[in-house]
Amino acid sequence: MPWFTFSDGIKKRTCRYLLQHYGGQFLLEKLSLDQLSVELYNGKGRITDVSLDVKGLNDLADKSKFPFRFVEGYISTVEVSIPWTRPFTDNSVFEVDGLLLTVQPKERMDDASMFEPMWESMMMSSMERAEKYLKEDPLDIEKEDSYSSSSDRIPGFEQFAQSIETGE
């Protein structure tokens, strides 16, 4: 039985169900039948006055690692045109009019909490170097010391290393 023999109410309810099912997480409220205009035989549909659910938008933004979060969202009109006779070869058109998205930057970590992971990383690498040093053969270390001369050393490096070790 073709779609065009059904009443407009049934067509609208079916379209509303599909829209709610597949896009409901982005809608603040359930769509009313008054918001929908459906011409299935012509492959056209229209939705008006849609308030967007920023929680759904922010979930998607978090997954996509957007540097901002949504505060408010609204669409005045969405028009859809689907070529039913050749849906896989002809283009479908989605036209959005009156899109309003209010966004704000995500809160950054404060300076102390940004510094902490970097500091922990430096400390871990220092600990790894210390463990490696303790595991080395002392005779190999003495050989290395005898090969290095004062001309190979970087000026001020030893004082810098000493200040790190003493915490001054």
MARGU-549207 format. One record per residue: residue number from 1; x, y, z of N, C-alpha, C in turn; residue in one letter. Coordinates in steps of 0.02 Angstrom, whole numbers, plus 32768, in hexadecimal, padded with zeros to 4 digits. Layout:
<recs>
<num:NUM n.X:X n.Y:Y n.Z:Z ca.X:X ca.Y:Y ca.Z:Z c.X:X c.Y:Y c.Z:Z residu:a>
...
</recs>
This chain:
<recs>
<num:1 n.X:802A n.Y:7FC5 n.Z:8000 ca.X:8000 ca.Y:8000 ca.Z:8000 c.X:802D c.Y:803E c.Z:8000 residu:m>
<num:2 n.X:8027 n.Y:806A n.Z:7FCF ca.X:8053 ca.Y:80A5 ca.Z:7FCB c.X:8046 c.Y:80D7 c.Z:8003 residu:p>
<num:3 n.X:807A n.Y:80FF n.Z:8012 ca.X:8077 ca.Y:8130 ca.Z:8048 c.X:8043 c.Y:8166 c.Z:803D residu:w>
<num:4 n.X:8038 n.Y:817A n.Z:7FFE ca.X:800D ca.Y:81B3 ca.Z:7FF3 c.X:7FC4 c.Y:81A6 c.Z:8002 residu:f>
<num:5 n.X:7FB0 n.Y:8168 n.Z:800E ca.X:7F6A ca.Y:815B ca.Z:8020 c.X:7F5D c.Y:8163 c.Z:806B residu:t>
<num:6 n.X:7F93 n.Y:8167 n.Z:8093 ca.X:7F8B ca.Y:8170 ca.Z:80DB c.X:7F7B c.Y:81B9 c.Z:80EA residu:f>
<num:7 n.X:7F5A n.Y:81C4 n.Z:8122 ca.X:7F48 ca.Y:8209 ca.Z:8135 c.X:7F87 c.Y:822F c.Z:8149 residu:s>
<num:8 n.X:7F82 n.Y:8272 n.Z:8147 ca.X:7FBA ca.Y:829C ca.Z:815A c.X:7FCF c.Y:828F c.Z:81A2 residu:d>
<num:9 n.X:7F9F n.Y:8282 n.Z:81CD ca.X:7FAE ca.Y:8275 ca.Z:8214 c.X:7FDA c.Y:8239 c.Z:821D residu:g>
<num:10 n.X:7FCB n.Y:8203 n.Z:81F9 ca.X:7FF4 ca.Y:81C6 ca.Z:81FF c.X:8039 c.Y:81D2 c.Z:81E3 residu:i>
<num:11 n.X:803E n.Y:81F5 n.Z:81AB ca.X:807F ca.Y:8205 ca.Z:818D c.X:80A9 c.Y:822F c.Z:81BD residu:k>
<num:12 n.X:808A n.Y:8261 n.Z:81DB ca.X:80AE ca.Y:828C ca.Z:820A c.X:80C4 c.Y:8266 c.Z:8248 residu:k>
<num:13 n.X:8098 n.Y:823C n.Z:8262 ca.X:80A9 ca.Y:8215 ca.Z:829D c.X:80E4 c.Y:81E5 c.Z:828F residu:r>
<num:14 n.X:80E3 n.Y:81C7 n.Z:8255 ca.X:8119 ca.Y:8199 ca.Z:8241 c.X:815B c.Y:81BF c.Z:823A residu:t>
<num:15 n.X:8158 n.Y:81F8 n.Z:8219 ca.X:8195 ca.Y:8222 ca.Z:8211 c.X:81AE c.Y:823B c.Z:8254 residu:c>
<num:16 n.X:817F n.Y:8250 n.Z:827F ca.X:8192 ca.Y:8268 ca.Z:82C1 c.X:81B4 c.Y:8230 c.Z:82E8 residu:r>
<num:17 n.X:8198 n.Y:81F4 n.Z:82E5 ca.X:81B6 ca.Y:81BB ca.Z:8308 c.X:81FE c.Y:81AF c.Z:82EF residu:y>
<num:18 n.X:8208 n.Y:81B0 n.Z:82AD ca.X:824B ca.Y:81A4 ca.Z:8292 c.X:827C c.Y:81DC c.Z:82A6 residu:l>
<num:19 n.X:8264 n.Y:821A n.Z:82A3 ca.X:828F ca.Y:8252 ca.Z:82B7 c.X:82A1 c.Y:824D c.Z:8301 residu:l>
<num:20 n.X:8271 n.Y:823D n.Z:832B ca.X:827E ca.Y:8237 ca.Z:8373 c.X:82AE c.Y:81FD c.Z:8381 residu:q>
<num:21 n.X:82A3 n.Y:81C6 n.Z:835C ca.X:82CC ca.Y:818A ca.Z:8367 c.X:8315 c.Y:8196 c.Z:8354 residu:h>
<num:22 n.X:8320 n.Y:81B4 n.Z:8319 ca.X:8364 ca.Y:81BC ca.Z:8300 c.X:8385 c.Y:81FE c.Z:8313 residu:y>
<num:23 n.X:8360 n.Y:8231 n.Z:8325 ca.X:837E ca.Y:8271 ca.Z:8336 c.X:8365 c.Y:828E c.Z:8377 residu:g>
<num:24 n.X:833F n.Y:8267 n.Z:839D ca.X:8320 ca.Y:8280 ca.Z:83DA c.X:8351 c.Y:8297 c.Z:840F residu:g>
<num:25 n.X:838E n.Y:827B n.Z:8410 ca.X:83BF ca.Y:8290 ca.Z:8442 c.X:83D6 c.Y:82D8 c.Z:8437 residu:q>
<num:26 n.X:83C7 n.Y:82F5 n.Z:83FC ca.X:83DA ca.Y:833A ca.Z:83EE c.X:839F c.Y:836A c.Z:83F4 residu:f>
<num:27 n.X:8364 n.Y:834F n.Z:8403 ca.X:8328 ca.Y:8379 ca.Z:8408 c.X:8316 c.Y:8385 c.Z:8452 residu:l>
<num:28 n.X:830A n.Y:83C3 n.Z:8462 ca.X:82F9 ca.Y:83D4 ca.Z:84A8 c.X:82B5 c.Y:83B9 c.Z:84BB residu:l>
<num:29 n.X:8285 n.Y:83BE n.Z:848C ca.X:8241 ca.Y:83A7 ca.Z:8499 c.X:822A c.Y:8379 c.Z:8460 residu:e>
<num:30 n.X:81F9 n.Y:8350 n.Z:8470 ca.X:81DC ca.Y:8325 ca.Z:843C c.X:81BA c.Y:8352 c.Z:8408 residu:k>
<num:31 n.X:81C4 n.Y:8341 n.Z:83C9 ca.X:81A6 ca.Y:8368 ca.Z:8393 c.X:815A c.Y:8361 c.Z:8395 residu:l>
<num:32 n.X:8138 n.Y:8398 n.Z:8388 ca.X:80EF ca.Y:8396 ca.Z:8382 c.X:80DD c.Y:838D c.Z:8339 residu:s>
<num:33 n.X:80A1 n.Y:8374 n.Z:832C ca.X:808B ca.Y:836B ca.Z:82E7 c.X:8085 c.Y:83AE c.Z:82C2 residu:l>
<num:34 n.X:8078 n.Y:83E3 n.Z:82E7 ca.X:8074 ca.Y:8426 ca.Z:82C9 c.X:80B7 c.Y:843E c.Z:82AE residu:d>
<num:35 n.X:80ED n.Y:8424 n.Z:82C9 ca.X:8130 ca.Y:8438 ca.Z:82B2 c.X:8144 c.Y:8415 c.Z:8271 residu:q>
<num:36 n.X:811F n.Y:83E2 n.Z:825E ca.X:8130 ca.Y:83B9 ca.Z:8223 c.X:8104 c.Y:83C8 c.Z:81E7 residu:l>
<num:37 n.X:8124 n.Y:83C8 n.Z:81AE ca.X:8100 ca.Y:83CC ca.Z:816F c.X:811E c.Y:8395 c.Z:8143 residu:s>
<num:38 n.X:80F4 n.Y:8367 n.Z:812B ca.X:810D ca.Y:832D ca.Z:8107 c.X:80EA c.Y:8325 c.Z:80C4 residu:v>
<num:39 n.X:8112 n.Y:8320 n.Z:808F ca.X:80F9 ca.Y:830F ca.Z:804D c.X:8121 c.Y:82D3 c.Z:8035 residu:e>
<num:40 n.X:8111 n.Y:8299 n.Z:804F ca.X:8139 ca.Y:825E ca.Z:8040 c.X:813A c.Y:824D c.Z:7FF5 residu:l>
<num:41 n.X:8102 n.Y:8256 n.Z:7FD4 ca.X:80FF ca.Y:8246 ca.Z:7F8D c.X:8131 c.Y:8271 c.Z:7F65 residu:y>
<num:42 n.X:813B n.Y:82AF n.Z:7F7A ca.X:816A ca.Y:82DC ca.Z:7F59 c.X:81B0 c.Y:82D8 c.Z:7F78 residu:n>
<num:43 n.X:81B8 n.Y:82B1 n.Z:7FAD ca.X:81F9 ca.Y:82AA ca.Z:7FCD c.X:820D c.Y:82E7 c.Z:7FF5 residu:g>
<num:44 n.X:81DD n.Y:830C n.Z:800F ca.X:81ED ca.Y:834A ca.Z:8032 c.X:81D2 c.Y:8348 c.Z:807A residu:k>
<num:45 n.X:81F7 n.Y:8368 n.Z:80A5 ca.X:81E3 ca.Y:836E ca.Z:80EB c.X:81FD c.Y:83AE c.Z:8108 residu:g>
<num:46 n.X:81DC n.Y:83C5 n.Z:813D ca.X:81F0 ca.Y:8404 ca.Z:815C c.X:81E2 c.Y:83FF c.Z:81A7 residu:r>
<num:47 n.X:8212 n.Y:8417 n.Z:81CD ca.X:820C ca.Y:841B ca.Z:8216 c.X:8219 c.Y:8463 c.Z:822A residu:i>
<num:48 n.X:81F0 n.Y:847E n.Z:8257 ca.X:81F8 ca.Y:84C4 ca.Z:826B c.X:81FF c.Y:84C9 c.Z:82B7 residu:t>
<num:49 n.X:821F n.Y:84FF n.Z:82CC ca.X:8225 ca.Y:8511 ca.Z:8314 c.X:823F c.Y:84D7 c.Z:833F residu:d>
<num:50 n.X:827D n.Y:84C5 n.Z:8334 ca.X:829B ca.Y:848D ca.Z:8357 c.X:82CE c.Y:84A7 c.Z:838A residu:v>
<num:51 n.X:82C2 n.Y:8499 n.Z:83C9 ca.X:82F3 ca.Y:84A9 ca.Z:83FD c.X:8321 c.Y:846D c.Z:8405 residu:s>
<num:52 n.X:8362 n.Y:847A n.Z:8405 ca.X:8393 ca.Y:8444 ca.Z:8409 c.X:83A7 c.Y:8436 c.Z:8451 residu:l>
<num:53 n.X:83B2 n.Y:83F6 n.Z:845F ca.X:83C9 ca.Y:83E1 ca.Z:84A2 c.X:8415 c.Y:83E6 c.Z:84A4 residu:d>
<num:54 n.X:842E n.Y:8416 n.Z:84CB ca.X:8476 ca.Y:8420 ca.Z:84CC c.X:849B c.Y:83E6 c.Z:84ED residu:v>
<num:55 n.X:847A n.Y:83BF n.Z:8517 ca.X:849B ca.Y:8385 ca.Z:8535 c.X:84AF c.Y:8354 c.Z:84FE residu:k>
<num:56 n.X:8481 n.Y:8346 n.Z:84D1 ca.X:8491 ca.Y:8319 ca.Z:8499 c.X:84C7 c.Y:8334 c.Z:846C residu:g>
<num:57 n.X:84C4 n.Y:8376 n.Z:845F ca.X:84F7 ca.Y:8396 ca.Z:8436 c.X:853B c.Y:8394 c.Z:8459 residu:l>
<num:58 n.X:853C n.Y:839F n.Z:849A ca.X:857B ca.Y:839E ca.Z:84BF c.X:8598 c.Y:8358 c.Z:84C5 residu:n>
<num:59 n.X:856E n.Y:8325 n.Z:84C9 ca.X:8587 ca.Y:82E0 ca.Z:84C9 c.X:85AB c.Y:82D2 c.Z:8487 residu:d>
<num:60 n.X:858D n.Y:82E8 n.Z:8450 ca.X:85AD ca.Y:82DF ca.Z:840E c.X:85ED c.Y:8309 c.Z:8409 residu:l>
<num:61 n.X:85EB n.Y:8346 n.Z:8423 ca.X:8626 ca.Y:8372 ca.Z:8422 c.X:865F c.Y:8355 c.Z:844B residu:a>
<num:62 n.X:864F n.Y:8336 n.Z:8484 ca.X:8683 ca.Y:8317 ca.Z:84AD c.X:86A4 c.Y:82DD c.Z:8488 residu:d>
<num:63 n.X:867C n.Y:82B4 n.Z:8467 ca.X:8697 ca.Y:827C ca.Z:8441 c.X:86C4 c.Y:8295 c.Z:8408 residu:k>
<num:64 n.X:86B2 n.Y:82CE n.Z:83EC ca.X:86D9 ca.Y:82EA ca.Z:83B4 c.X:8710 c.Y:8319 c.Z:83CC residu:s>
<num:65 n.X:8716 n.Y:8320 n.Z:840F ca.X:874A ca.Y:8349 ca.Z:842E c.X:8748 c.Y:8392 c.Z:8417 residu:k>
<num:66 n.X:870B n.Y:83AE n.Z:8412 ca.X:8704 ca.Y:83F5 ca.Z:8402 c.X:871D c.Y:841E c.Z:843D residu:f>
<num:67 n.X:873E n.Y:8457 n.Z:8431 ca.X:8757 ca.Y:8480 ca.Z:8468 c.X:8722 c.Y:84AD c.Z:8487 residu:p>
<num:68 n.X:86E4 n.Y:84A3 n.Z:8477 ca.X:86AE ca.Y:84CC ca.Z:8491 c.X:8673 c.Y:84A0 c.Z:84A5 residu:f>
<num:69 n.X:8644 n.Y:84BE n.Z:84C9 ca.X:8607 ca.Y:849A ca.Z:84DB c.X:85CC c.Y:84C4 c.Z:84C4 residu:r>
<num:70 n.X:8595 n.Y:84A2 n.Z:84B7 ca.X:8558 ca.Y:84C4 ca.Z:84A1 c.X:8531 c.Y:84DD c.Z:84DD residu:f>
<num:71 n.X:8518 n.Y:8519 n.Z:84D8 ca.X:84F0 ca.Y:8538 ca.Z:850E c.X:84A7 c.Y:8539 c.Z:84FB residu:v>
<num:72 n.X:849A n.Y:8546 n.Z:84BB ca.X:8455 ca.Y:854C ca.Z:84A3 c.X:8453 c.Y:853A c.Z:8459 residu:e>
<num:73 n.X:841B n.Y:851E n.Z:8442 ca.X:8414 ca.Y:850E ca.Z:83FC c.X:83CB c.Y:8512 c.Z:83E5 residu:g>
<num:74 n.X:83C1 n.Y:852C n.Z:83A9 ca.X:837E ca.Y:8534 ca.Z:838E c.X:8382 c.Y:8533 c.Z:8342 residu:y>
<num:75 n.X:8350 n.Y:8514 n.Z:8322 ca.X:834A ca.Y:8514 ca.Z:82D9 c.X:8305 c.Y:852D c.Z:82C7 residu:i>
<num:76 n.X:8303 n.Y:8560 n.Z:829D ca.X:82C2 ca.Y:857B ca.Z:8287 c.X:829F c.Y:854A c.Z:8257 residu:s>
<num:77 n.X:82C4 n.Y:8534 n.Z:8224 ca.X:82A6 ca.Y:8507 ca.Z:81F2 c.X:82D9 c.Y:84D6 c.Z:81D6 residu:t>
<num:78 n.X:82C5 n.Y:8498 n.Z:81CE ca.X:82EC ca.Y:8466 ca.Z:81AA c.X:82C0 c.Y:844B c.Z:8173 residu:v>
<num:79 n.X:82D7 n.Y:8451 n.Z:8135 ca.X:82B2 ca.Y:8435 ca.Z:80FC c.X:82DB c.Y:83FD c.Z:80DE residu:e>
<num:80 n.X:82B9 n.Y:83C7 n.Z:80CD ca.X:82D9 ca.Y:838C ca.Z:80B2 c.X:82B9 c.Y:837B c.Z:806F residu:v>
<num:81 n.X:82E2 n.Y:836B n.Z:803F ca.X:82C9 ca.Y:8355 ca.Z:7FFE c.X:82EF c.Y:8316 c.Z:7FEA residu:s>
<num:82 n.X:82CA n.Y:82DF n.Z:7FE3 ca.X:82E7 ca.Y:829E ca.Z:7FD2 c.X:82C9 c.Y:8286 c.Z:7F90 residu:i>
<num:83 n.X:82F3 n.Y:8279 n.Z:7F5E ca.X:82D9 ca.Y:8262 ca.Z:7F1D c.X:82C6 c.Y:8217 c.Z:7F21 residu:p>
<num:84 n.X:8288 n.Y:8208 n.Z:7F30 ca.X:8272 ca.Y:81C3 ca.Z:7F3B c.X:827D c.Y:8197 c.Z:7EFD residu:w>
<num:85 n.X:8279 n.Y:81B5 n.Z:7EC2 ca.X:8280 ca.Y:818D ca.Z:7E85 c.X:82C8 c.Y:8177 c.Z:7E7A residu:t>
<num:86 n.X:82F9 n.Y:819F n.Z:7E91 ca.X:8340 ca.Y:818E ca.Z:7E88 c.X:8368 c.Y:81A2 c.Z:7EC6 residu:r>
<num:87 n.X:835A n.Y:8184 n.Z:7EFF ca.X:837A ca.Y:819A ca.Z:7F3E c.X:83C5 c.Y:818B c.Z:7F41 residu:p>
<num:88 n.X:83DD n.Y:815A n.Z:7F1B ca.X:8424 ca.Y:8149 ca.Z:7F1F c.X:844F c.Y:816C c.Z:7EEA residu:f>
<num:89 n.X:842F n.Y:818C n.Z:7EBA ca.X:8455 ca.Y:81AF ca.Z:7E86 c.X:844B c.Y:81FA c.Z:7E89 residu:t>
<num:90 n.X:8411 n.Y:8212 n.Z:7E9B ca.X:8405 ca.Y:825A ca.Z:7EA1 c.X:8413 c.Y:8271 c.Z:7EE8 residu:d>
<num:91 n.X:8422 n.Y:82B1 n.Z:7EEF ca.X:8432 ca.Y:82CD ca.Z:7F30 c.X:83F3 c.Y:82D9 c.Z:7F5A residu:n>
<num:92 n.X:83FA n.Y:82CB n.Z:7F9B ca.X:83C7 ca.Y:82E0 ca.Z:7FCB c.X:83DE c.Y:8324 c.Z:7FE6 residu:s>
<num:93 n.X:83AE n.Y:834F n.Z:7FF5 ca.X:83BF ca.Y:8393 ca.Z:800B c.X:83A2 c.Y:839F c.Z:8050 residu:v>
<num:94 n.X:83CE n.Y:83B6 n.Z:807E ca.X:83B9 ca.Y:83CB ca.Z:80C0 c.X:83C9 c.Y:8415 c.Z:80C5 residu:f>
<num:95 n.X:8396 n.Y:843D n.Z:80CF ca.X:839F ca.Y:8485 ca.Z:80D2 c.X:838B c.Y:849E c.Z:8118 residu:e>
<num:96 n.X:83BA n.Y:84BD n.Z:813A ca.X:83AE ca.Y:84D7 ca.Z:817D c.X:83AB c.Y:8523 c.Z:817A residu:v>
<num:97 n.X:8377 n.Y:853E n.Z:8197 ca.X:836E ca.Y:8587 ca.Z:8199 c.X:8364 c.Y:859D c.Z:81E1 residu:d>
<num:98 n.X:8388 n.Y:85D1 n.Z:81F5 ca.X:837F ca.Y:85EB ca.Z:8239 c.X:83A0 c.Y:85BF c.Z:826E residu:g>
<num:99 n.X:83DD n.Y:85A9 n.Z:8261 ca.X:8402 ca.Y:8582 ca.Z:8292 c.X:8423 c.Y:85B1 c.Z:82C4 residu:l>
<num:100 n.X:8416 n.Y:85A6 n.Z:8303 ca.X:8435 ca.Y:85CD ca.Z:8338 c.X:8458 c.Y:859D c.Z:8367 residu:l>
<num:101 n.X:849A n.Y:85A3 n.Z:836C ca.X:84C1 ca.Y:857A ca.Z:839A c.X:84EA c.Y:85AA c.Z:83C5 residu:l>
<num:102 n.X:84E1 n.Y:85A6 n.Z:8406 ca.X:8509 ca.Y:85CD ca.Z:8434 c.X:853C c.Y:859E c.Z:8453 residu:t>
<num:103 n.X:857C n.Y:85AF n.Z:844C ca.X:85B1 ca.Y:8585 ca.Z:8467 c.X:85DE c.Y:85AE c.Z:8494 residu:v>
<num:104 n.X:8602 n.Y:858C n.Z:84BF ca.X:8634 ca.Y:85AD ca.Z:84E8 c.X:8670 c.Y:857E c.Z:84EF residu:q>
<num:105 n.X:86AB n.Y:859A n.Z:84F8 ca.X:86E7 ca.Y:8570 ca.Z:84FF c.X:86E0 c.Y:8542 c.Z:853C residu:p>
<num:106 n.X:86FB n.Y:8506 n.Z:8535 ca.X:86FC ca.Y:84D9 ca.Z:856F c.X:872B c.Y:84F6 c.Z:85A3 residu:k>
<num:107 n.X:871C n.Y:84E7 n.Z:85E1 ca.X:8746 ca.Y:84FF ca.Z:8617 c.X:878A c.Y:84DC c.Z:8613 residu:e>
<num:108 n.X:87BE n.Y:8506 n.Z:8618 ca.X:8802 ca.Y:84EA ca.Z:8617 c.X:8816 c.Y:84D6 c.Z:865D residu:r>
<num:109 n.X:8844 n.Y:84A7 n.Z:8661 ca.X:885F ca.Y:8496 ca.Z:86A2 c.X:8886 c.Y:84D2 c.Z:86BB residu:m>
<num:110 n.X:8886 n.Y:84DC n.Z:86FD ca.X:88AE ca.Y:8514 ca.Z:8717 c.X:88F8 c.Y:8504 c.Z:870F residu:d>
<num:111 n.X:8922 n.Y:8538 n.Z:8716 ca.X:8969 ca.Y:8530 ca.Z:870A c.X:8989 c.Y:84FA c.Z:8734 residu:d>
<num:112 n.X:8974 n.Y:84F4 n.Z:8773 ca.X:8992 ca.Y:84C2 ca.Z:879F c.X:8982 c.Y:847B c.Z:8787 residu:a>
<num:113 n.X:8945 n.Y:846F n.Z:8772 ca.X:8933 ca.Y:842C ca.Z:875C c.X:8950 c.Y:841E c.Z:8717 residu:s>
<num:114 n.X:895E n.Y:8451 n.Z:86EF ca.X:897F ca.Y:8447 ca.Z:86AE c.X:89C8 c.Y:8435 c.Z:86B9 residu:m>
<num:115 n.X:89E7 n.Y:8454 n.Z:86ED ca.X:8A2D ca.Y:844A ca.Z:86FB c.X:8A3A c.Y:8405 c.Z:871A residu:f>
<num:116 n.X:8A09 n.Y:83EC n.Z:8740 ca.X:8A11 ca.Y:83AD ca.Z:8764 c.X:8A22 c.Y:8371 c.Z:8737 residu:e>
<num:117 n.X:89FC n.Y:8364 n.Z:8701 ca.X:8A0F ca.Y:832B ca.Z:86D6 c.X:8A55 c.Y:8332 c.Z:86B8 residu:p>
<num:118 n.X:8A68 n.Y:8370 n.Z:86A6 ca.X:8AAA ca.Y:837B ca.Z:8689 c.X:8AE0 c.Y:836C c.Z:86BE residu:m>
<num:119 n.X:8AD5 n.Y:8384 n.Z:86FB ca.X:8B04 ca.Y:8379 ca.Z:8731 c.X:8B0B c.Y:832E c.Z:8740 residu:w>
<num:120 n.X:8AD2 n.Y:830B n.Z:8743 ca.X:8AD4 ca.Y:82C3 ca.Z:8750 c.X:8AFB c.Y:829F c.Z:8719 residu:e>
<num:121 n.X:8AF2 n.Y:82B4 n.Z:86DC ca.X:8B16 ca.Y:8296 ca.Z:86A4 c.X:8B62 c.Y:82A0 c.Z:86AB residu:s>
<num:122 n.X:8B76 n.Y:82DD n.Z:86BE ca.X:8BBD ca.Y:82EB ca.Z:86C7 c.X:8BD9 c.Y:82C2 c.Z:8700 residu:m>
<num:123 n.X:8BB4 n.Y:82BC n.Z:8736 ca.X:8BCB ca.Y:8297 ca.Z:8770 c.X:8BD2 c.Y:824D c.Z:8760 residu:m>
<num:124 n.X:8BA3 n.Y:8233 n.Z:8739 ca.X:8BA7 ca.Y:81EC ca.Z:8726 c.X:8BE5 c.Y:81E0 c.Z:86FB residu:m>
<num:125 n.X:8BF2 n.Y:820C n.Z:86CC ca.X:8C2D ca.Y:8202 ca.Z:86A2 c.X:8C6D c.Y:8209 c.Z:86CC residu:s>
<num:126 n.X:8C6E n.Y:8235 n.Z:86FE ca.X:8CA8 ca.Y:823B ca.Z:872A c.X:8CB1 c.Y:81FB c.Z:8753 residu:s>
<num:127 n.X:8C79 n.Y:81E0 n.Z:876B ca.X:8C7C ca.Y:81A2 ca.Z:8791 c.X:8C96 c.Y:8169 c.Z:8766 residu:m>
<num:128 n.X:8C7E n.Y:8166 n.Z:8728 ca.X:8C95 ca.Y:8131 ca.Z:86FB c.X:8CE0 c.Y:8137 c.Z:86EE residu:e>
<num:129 n.X:8CF8 n.Y:8175 n.Z:86E5 ca.X:8D40 ca.Y:817F ca.Z:86DB c.X:8D67 c.Y:816A c.Z:8718 residu:r>
<num:130 n.X:8D4E n.Y:817A n.Z:8753 ca.X:8D71 ca.Y:8167 ca.Z:8791 c.X:8D74 c.Y:811B c.Z:8798 residu:a>
<num:131 n.X:8D3D n.Y:80F9 n.Z:8789 ca.X:8D3C ca.Y:80B0 ca.Z:878C c.X:8D6E c.Y:8092 c.Z:875A residu:e>
<num:132 n.X:8D70 n.Y:80AE n.Z:871F ca.X:8D9F ca.Y:8096 ca.Z:86EB c.X:8DE6 c.Y:80A0 c.Z:8703 residu:k>
<num:133 n.X:8DF4 n.Y:80D9 n.Z:8721 ca.X:8E37 ca.Y:80E7 ca.Z:873A c.X:8E4B c.Y:80B5 c.Z:8770 residu:y>
<num:134 n.X:8E1D n.Y:80A6 n.Z:879D ca.X:8E2C ca.Y:8077 ca.Z:87D3 c.X:8E37 c.Y:8030 c.Z:87BA residu:l>
<num:135 n.X:8E19 n.Y:801E n.Z:8782 ca.X:8E1F ca.Y:7FDB ca.Z:8767 c.X:8E5F c.Y:7FD2 c.Z:873D residu:k>
<num:136 n.X:8E7D n.Y:800A n.Z:8729 ca.X:8EBA ca.Y:8006 ca.Z:86FF c.X:8EF5 c.Y:7FED c.Z:8728 residu:e>
<num:137 n.X:8F24 n.Y:7FD0 n.Z:8705 ca.X:8F62 ca.Y:7FB7 ca.Z:8724 c.X:8F8E c.Y:7FF2 c.Z:8737 residu:d>
<num:138 n.X:8FA4 n.Y:7FF8 n.Z:8776 ca.X:8FCD ca.Y:8030 ca.Z:878C c.X:900D c.Y:8037 c.Z:8763 residu:p>
<num:139 n.X:9029 n.Y:7FFF n.Z:874C ca.X:9066 ca.Y:8003 ca.Z:8725 c.X:905A c.Y:8026 c.Z:86E2 residu:l>
<num:140 n.X:901F n.Y:801A n.Z:86C3 ca.X:900F ca.Y:803C ca.Z:8685 c.X:9009 c.Y:8087 c.Z:8690 residu:d>
<num:141 n.X:8FED n.Y:809A n.Z:86C8 ca.X:8FE5 ca.Y:80E1 ca.Z:86D8 c.X:9029 c.Y:8102 c.Z:86E0 residu:i>
<num:142 n.X:9058 n.Y:80DE n.Z:8702 ca.X:909B ca.Y:80FA ca.Z:870B c.X:90BE c.Y:8103 c.Z:86C9 residu:e>
<num:143 n.X:90B4 n.Y:80D3 n.Z:869A ca.X:90D2 ca.Y:80D9 ca.Z:8657 c.X:90B7 c.Y:8117 c.Z:8634 residu:k>
<num:144 n.X:9075 n.Y:8121 n.Z:8638 ca.X:9057 ca.Y:815C ca.Z:8618 c.X:9074 c.Y:819C c.Z:8636 residu:e>
<num:145 n.X:907C n.Y:819D n.Z:8679 ca.X:9097 ca.Y:81D9 ca.Z:8699 c.X:90DF c.Y:81E7 c.Z:8683 residu:d>
<num:146 n.X:9106 n.Y:81B1 n.Z:8677 ca.X:914C ca.Y:81BC ca.Z:8663 c.X:9150 c.Y:81D5 c.Z:861B residu:s>
<num:147 n.X:911D n.Y:81C5 n.Z:85F1 ca.X:911D ca.Y:81DC ca.Z:85AC c.X:9109 c.Y:8225 c.Z:85A6 residu:y>
<num:148 n.X:90DE n.Y:823C n.Z:85D2 ca.X:90C6 ca.Y:8281 ca.Z:85CC c.X:90FA c.Y:82B0 c.Z:85E8 residu:s>
<num:149 n.X:9105 n.Y:82E5 n.Z:85C4 ca.X:9134 ca.Y:8317 ca.Z:85DB c.X:910F c.Y:8357 c.Z:85EB residu:s>
<num:150 n.X:9130 n.Y:8386 n.Z:8608 ca.X:910F ca.Y:83C4 ca.Z:861A c.X:90F9 c.Y:83EB c.Z:85DC residu:s>
<num:151 n.X:9119 n.Y:83DF n.Z:85A2 ca.X:9105 ca.Y:8402 ca.Z:8565 c.X:90C3 c.Y:83E8 c.Z:854A residu:s>
<num:152 n.X:90AE n.Y:83AA n.Z:855C ca.X:906F ca.Y:838D ca.Z:8544 c.X:9033 c.Y:83A4 c.Z:856E residu:d>
<num:153 n.X:903E n.Y:83C1 n.Z:85A6 ca.X:9008 ca.Y:83D3 ca.Z:85D3 c.X:8FE9 c.Y:8416 c.Z:85BF residu:r>
<num:154 n.X:8FA9 n.Y:841B n.Z:85CB ca.X:8F84 ca.Y:8458 ca.Z:85BC c.X:8F8D c.Y:8488 c.Z:85F6 residu:i>
<num:155 n.X:8FA0 n.Y:84C6 n.Z:85E9 ca.X:8FAA ca.Y:84F6 ca.Z:8620 c.X:8F6A c.Y:8500 c.Z:8648 residu:p>
<num:156 n.X:8F6F n.Y:84FB n.Z:868A ca.X:8F36 ca.Y:8507 ca.Z:86B6 c.X:8F08 c.Y:84CB c.Z:86BF residu:g>
<num:157 n.X:8F13 n.Y:8496 n.Z:8698 ca.X:8EE6 ca.Y:845C ca.Z:869C c.X:8EEA c.Y:843B c.Z:86E0 residu:f>
<num:158 n.X:8F28 n.Y:8433 n.Z:86FA ca.X:8F2F ca.Y:8411 ca.Z:873B c.X:8F0E c.Y:8439 c.Z:8773 residu:e>
<num:159 n.X:8F13 n.Y:847C n.Z:8770 ca.X:8EF2 ca.Y:84A5 ca.Z:87A3 c.X:8EA6 c.Y:849F c.Z:879D residu:q>
<num:160 n.X:8E8E n.Y:849D n.Z:875F ca.X:8E46 ca.Y:8495 ca.Z:8753 c.X:8E2E c.Y:8451 c.Z:876F residu:f>
<num:161 n.X:8E53 n.Y:841C n.Z:8760 ca.X:8E41 ca.Y:83D9 ca.Z:8778 c.X:8E43 c.Y:83D8 c.Z:87C5 residu:a>
<num:162 n.X:8E75 n.Y:83F8 n.Z:87E2 ca.X:8E7B ca.Y:83F9 ca.Z:882B c.X:8E3F c.Y:841E c.Z:884A residu:q>
<num:163 n.X:8E29 n.Y:8455 n.Z:882B ca.X:8DF0 ca.Y:847A ca.Z:8847 c.X:8DB0 c.Y:8451 c.Z:8843 residu:s>
<num:164 n.X:8DA9 n.Y:8428 n.Z:880F ca.X:8D6E ca.Y:83FC ca.Z:880A c.X:8D70 c.Y:83C8 c.Z:8842 residu:i>
<num:165 n.X:8DAA n.Y:83AA n.Z:884C ca.X:8DB0 ca.Y:8376 ca.Z:887D c.X:8DA4 c.Y:8390 c.Z:88C4 residu:e>
<num:166 n.X:8DBB n.Y:83CC n.Z:88D2 ca.X:8DB3 ca.Y:83E6 ca.Z:8916 c.X:8D71 c.Y:840B c.Z:891F residu:t>
<num:167 n.X:8D4E n.Y:841A n.Z:88E8 ca.X:8D0E ca.Y:843B ca.Z:88EC c.X:8D14 c.Y:8485 c.Z:88F9 residu:g>
<num:168 n.X:8D4C n.Y:84A3 n.Z:88EB ca.X:8D56 ca.Y:84EB ca.Z:88F6 c.X:8D46 c.Y:8512 c.Z:88B9 residu:e>
</recs>
